[in-house]
Amino acid sequence: MAEDIGITGIPFGHILVKSSKRAPINICSFGLLKRDRRDRRSRVADGLWKELLKHTHVDHPDYQLLVLAQKEIHDLAVKINRMEREAFQHERMLQRMKELEHLIEGAIDLVQPDRTFIRYDVVYITGGLGIKNERCIFLFSDLLIITSIKRKSGTIRKPSSSSNSPSSFGTLETNKYKMLMMFSLDNLAISKNSDANIKKAMKEIQNLEDDISLLGRINELIGNLNCQHQILDEAIEDVMGTVSKQLLEKQTTDPLLLSLQLTATLQEGEDTITITYPTPEKRSSWEAAFNEVKQKLAHSTDKRPPPDFLYTVPIHKTRAGLQFTCAASVLGLNQLGHKDIWVCNSDGYTGQVCVISLQPEPTLTSCSGICNARITCITSIPAANSVEASTDDDADDFPDDDSSKKLSNEHCLSREDSRELIYNNQPTMWLGTEDGCIHIYNCNDNISIKKHRLKIQHSASVHCILYLDNRVFVALANGEVCVYHQNFYGSWNTTDPQHVLVGSVAAPVTKMLATAGKMWCGCQGDIKVLNTTNLEIEHSFQVTRGSSKTMFCMVASDLGVWLAIQNSAILKLFHATTYEDLLEVNVSPAVTKMLSRCDDIIRQHKAACLRVTALLACKDMLWIGTSAGVILTIALPHLTITTSKLDHVPKVSGIPHGHTGHVRFLTYVEMTPDTDMDIVSSSKYMYAHQSNNRKDGETSRTFISSPTSHHFLVISGGDGYENFSVSGPSETIGQEDSTNHLLFWKV
């Protein structure tokens, strides 16, 4: 940054500034004095320019140049003042960070150029055996530090304070602090239980306030009585006093309002931290500060490392025109103890299922045609109970063991019924088709040699299948939602489903989504919220005015619901409980940026018909698939039950690896340490992305490290494969555009 030059030409930093008593002033006074002098110079300069303009006729050829020069000088002065103010604040923050690093024992390398201190609070944190320990928590722009407190001898206990002013450091220096835990804010979130507890407490407070209001009205009515009502007055006064006392205690000492639960995602798994504040106001203030910091952190996606791209697997077509339509991971493990994913293909006339085993390396185990119609949706349905299921492909090989006899004796079942009971109580895969059929398979079925377990025929196309609360909801093209229940033996009552008319033939339910204990149904441009208890529509609202637009994608994350409309590049975010429209994001600029290296004709064509084709929420990221083959990510904003409108649009980032054509689906598979894949041995499926100075054979070990903990695999399916970070002609361009590809990322 250039030095600040004064009127005399001497840098301000070299001027010795002294007070009237010839005592050097401090840096804060020095900064204020500099700003005061600059303001005076700015006013003098403005006065000179005004005089020049005043004595220059508007028709003079120099008049417009003088106006332009005045504006540029003014803008420059504003910019210099802003830069000076920011530099002063940054220097001040660094000094405070150094003081904190000195105060907190064990806090090493706390001072970072982009880290700021937000506040500190003295709280109680629940430890082992439910014991509450006094702790001090320090909130930074990217960290949370929890410390113990050792009060210095003679220190008087002071009430909890939290401040962002330098004067508050005086209170900190009266104690000693030792760091116990440090968390990255990326791995912290306010637990859903906290929101539920606060909502419950606020409901109880509202009920007490309603009671007080009602008692007040009763007291007014009693005052209109002609008879003696002293006893009634005293009774109402007593009840009013009791309720008022309960309300005061609820507002000031209710544990639900004093406590906050944080969920920490660690390498070993998730942990819960319960923090108790001295007052509800302190808890609310800290929660608001935490949410604001999380929001800013989510927007600064430049600091986030891109998702770890693993490999791409080509799926060659057995028939011309086959395209991916949908996919779902199998619940549990297959017969070999591995994770599977079922990927559906269709050409409009046939429906095909490809089974991909993810371990020890991704392998296409089978690819079988199952119907003569397009497969529109697929859903994994969990087992009804924990009865052990036979893993044999052929049910006739059912073992004659004690468990079978026990089931037969307890429920008076025959051997065949016992076998049927155990076979039914396995996770299943439900596949919906365009001709109105649902094909049901057991997850362990080898579909290349075994037909569907059950087949349900409907009178209209199946648009969506959703499992919720031991029921399966099926949305049909005639506007109905069929609800299937399980019987005593765990099998599905497929002959007598419950029918609920949610949409219509003109506006059928195209997408269903379970969130916040309700089910959202997308009917053309409207959302209808279904109460899953009484199966009645309890709320509806409009997303788009276009009557011909259908809901193409819906995905939920925490308290947010992201929606994409058919043939649109616009995403909308709604609140899951208040149904407020929180945000609108246009993905077109990010896609255009990713296509900058493509051929002009291709880029223009893809941009002209751009639309969102797939959505997925995984951990703290929203994944967006587009018709251009570009895959984007957005850091999910942190929402609370009181969030109304989001002021900042989150940054949309492009991923270098994508598809040549449409992104057909996005899904994920949860991988645990005991189900990790052998990524090193699967390197033959990868496209090499090593630099020129790497040695041959290093690709798999330098580009990918084997996972050692719980993580997710994000999978996209689409037409072809393309690396959008590569520019210029390539020998591989166009060679596999017609081949369907699966792309894998680790998150």
Secondary structure, 3 states (H helix, E strand, C coil): CCCCECCCCCEHHHCCCECCCCCECCHHHHHHHHHHHHHHHHHHHHHHHHHHHHCCCCCCCCHHHHHHHHHHHHHHHHHHHHHHHHHHHHHHHHHHHHHHHHHEECCCCCCCCCCCEEEEEEEEEECHHHCEEEEEEEEECCEEEEEEEEECCCCCCCCCCCCCCHHHHHHHCCEEEEEEEEEEHHHEEECHHHHHHHHHHHHHHHHHHHHHHHHHHHHHHHHCCCCCCHHHHHHHHHHHHHHHHHHHHHHHHCHHHHEEEEEEEECCEEEEEEEECCCHHHHHHHHHHHHHHHHHHHHCHHHCCCCEEEEEEEECCCCCCCEEEEEEECCCCCCCCCCEEEEEEECCCCEEEEEEECCCCCEEEEEEEEECCCEEEEEEECCCCCCCCCCCCCHHHCCCCHHHHHHHHHHCCCHHHHHHHHHHCCCEEEEEECCCEEEEEECCCCCCCCCCCEEEECCCCEEEEEEECCEEEEEECCCEEEEECECCCCCECCCCCEEEECCCCCCCEEEEEEECCEEEEEECCEEEEEECCCCEEEEEEECCCCCCCCEEEEEEECCEEEEEECCCCEEEEEECCCCCEEEEEECHHHHHHHHHHCCHHHHHHHHHCCCEEEEEEECCEEEEEECCCCEEEEECCCCCCCCCCCCCCCCEEEECEECCCCEEEEEEEEECHHHCCCCCCCHHHCCCCCCCCCCCCCHHHHHCCCCCCCEEEEEEEEECCEECCCCCCCCCCCCCCCCEEEEEEEC
